[in-house]
Amino acid sequence: MLTPARAWGARVGLAVAVAAALAAIPYAVTDRGATRQVSALEAALAKTRAEIAALEADNAALIRDITALRRSPEKIADIAREKLHLARPNELVIVIPEAGKGAP
């Protein structure tokens, strides 16, 4: 049989051991690799959100261009003449090459 002092000493020792074990559980459960992975995923999410914002801005600009072209058929004709070198019937289009591009 243990003396009362030894019994209390054993109880205190057991309590310290249990407290140390309980204090170590959060460190054992959490993984530092998971923390790095979360940081990497947050960075990827921020990059993706920035790309989405840029694409939404591009889409808005394209919608404005489409709306302008639907309202003004003359703009479509201007683009066809300038970029595609198209002409109306009985028109003659003369294309003058820029200096250094195909000029002899």
Secondary structure in CASP SS format (residue, H / E / C, confidence):
PFRMAT SS
TARGET T0000
AUTHOR 0000-0000-0000
METHOD secondary structure of the structure
MODEL  1
M C 1.00
L C 1.00
T C 1.00
P H 1.00
A H 1.00
R H 1.00
A H 1.00
W H 1.00
G H 1.00
A H 1.00
R H 1.00
V H 1.00
G H 1.00
L H 1.00
A H 1.00
V H 1.00
A H 1.00
V H 1.00
A H 1.00
A H 1.00
A H 1.00
L H 1.00
A H 1.00
A H 1.00
I H 1.00
P H 1.00
Y H 1.00
A H 1.00
V H 1.00
T C 1.00
D C 1.00
R H 1.00
G H 1.00
A H 1.00
T H 1.00
R H 1.00
Q H 1.00
V H 1.00
S H 1.00
A H 1.00
L H 1.00
E H 1.00
A H 1.00
A H 1.00
L H 1.00
A H 1.00
K H 1.00
T H 1.00
R H 1.00
A H 1.00
E H 1.00
I H 1.00
A H 1.00
A H 1.00
L H 1.00
E H 1.00
A H 1.00
D H 1.00
N H 1.00
A H 1.00
A H 1.00
L H 1.00
I H 1.00
R H 1.00
D H 1.00
I H 1.00
T H 1.00
A H 1.00
L H 1.00
R H 1.00
R H 1.00
S C 1.00
P H 1.00
E H 1.00
K H 1.00
I H 1.00
A H 1.00
D H 1.00
I H 1.00
A H 1.00
R H 1.00
E H 1.00
K H 1.00
L H 1.00
H C 1.00
L C 1.00
A C 1.00
R C 1.00
P C 1.00
N C 1.00
E C 1.00
L C 1.00
V C 1.00
I C 1.00
V C 1.00
I C 1.00
P C 1.00
E C 1.00
A C 1.00
G C 1.00
K C 1.00
G C 1.00
A C 1.00
P C 1.00
END
